[in-house]
């Protein structure tokens, strides 16, 4: 039973820290399971905090370069595991 549910747990993380357009600190954090299902959480002074869903390492909402980089980082962790 544990092995069957392990693929659904949120276990892969990618984090990108950067300066937003105003020079303030910002981040994009991608968290997913082995299938690439999860979410991307982004923060910036200008945009506040936002979350976008992930399904199979993609989102149905437009992603910034930083969000895409966080997803690629999480996916790289998954491929190395």
URZI-V95563 format. One record per residue. N is the residue number from 1. RES is the residue in three letters. PSI is psi in degrees with one decimal (NA if undefined). BURIAL is 1 if it has 24 or more other C-alpha atoms within 12 Angstrom, else 0. D_FIRST is the distance of its C-alpha to the first C-alpha in Angstrom with 1 decimal. Layout:
{{N;RES;PSI;BURIAL;D_FIRST} {N;RES;PSI;BURIAL;D_FIRST}}
This chain:
{{1;UNK;-41.3;0;0.0} {2;UNK;-44.2;0;3.8} {3;UNK;-35.8;0;5.5} {4;UNK;-33.5;0;5.2} {5;UNK;-14.5;0;6.5} {6;UNK;-38.3;0;8.7} {7;UNK;-15.7;0;11.2} {8;UNK;-7.2;0;11.9} {9;UNK;147.7;0;12.9} {10;UNK;111.8;0;16.7} {11;UNK;-5.5;1;17.4} {12;UNK;130.6;1;20.6} {13;UNK;138.4;1;23.9} {14;UNK;134.7;1;27.5} {15;UNK;127.3;1;30.6} {16;UNK;121.3;1;34.1} {17;UNK;139.7;0;37.0} {18;UNK;170.5;0;40.4} {19;UNK;130.0;0;43.6} {20;UNK;-174.7;0;43.9} {21;UNK;-27.1;0;47.1} {22;UNK;-1.0;0;48.9} {23;UNK;-0.7;0;48.0} {24;UNK;153.8;0;45.6} {25;UNK;138.9;0;42.2} {26;UNK;166.9;1;39.3} {27;UNK;159.2;1;35.7} {28;UNK;127.7;1;33.0} {29;UNK;119.3;1;29.3} {30;UNK;132.1;1;26.6} {31;UNK;127.9;1;22.9} {32;UNK;170.1;1;20.2} {33;UNK;-173.3;1;16.7} {34;UNK;-22.2;1;16.3} {35;UNK;-3.2;1;17.7} {36;UNK;17.3;1;20.7} {37;UNK;130.7;1;20.0} {38;UNK;-132.8;1;21.4} {39;UNK;163.5;1;24.9} {40;UNK;125.9;1;28.2} {41;UNK;126.6;1;30.1} {42;UNK;145.5;1;33.8} {43;UNK;140.3;1;36.6} {44;UNK;159.3;0;40.4} {45;UNK;-42.8;0;43.5} {46;UNK;-45.1;0;44.7} {47;UNK;-4.8;0;41.5} {48;UNK;-143.4;0;39.8} {49;UNK;131.6;0;36.0} {50;UNK;152.8;0;34.2} {51;UNK;139.9;0;30.7} {52;UNK;136.9;1;29.8} {53;UNK;151.4;1;26.6} {54;UNK;139.4;1;25.0} {55;UNK;116.4;0;23.5} {56;UNK;46.8;0;22.9} {57;UNK;16.0;1;25.1} {58;UNK;162.2;1;27.9} {59;UNK;148.8;0;29.4} {60;UNK;-0.6;0;31.4} {61;UNK;150.6;0;33.8} {62;UNK;139.6;0;36.2} {63;UNK;141.6;1;35.1} {64;UNK;168.6;0;37.5} {65;UNK;-38.8;0;37.9} {66;UNK;-40.5;1;36.3} {67;UNK;-42.4;1;33.3} {68;UNK;-38.7;1;32.9} {69;UNK;-40.1;1;33.3} {70;UNK;-39.9;1;30.6} {71;UNK;-44.6;1;28.2} {72;UNK;-37.0;1;29.4} {73;UNK;-45.2;1;28.9} {74;UNK;-40.7;1;25.2} {75;UNK;-36.3;1;24.7} {76;UNK;-37.9;0;26.5} {77;UNK;-41.9;0;24.2} {78;UNK;-40.8;0;21.2} {79;UNK;-28.3;0;23.2} {80;UNK;-21.6;0;24.0} {81;UNK;NA;0;20.5}}
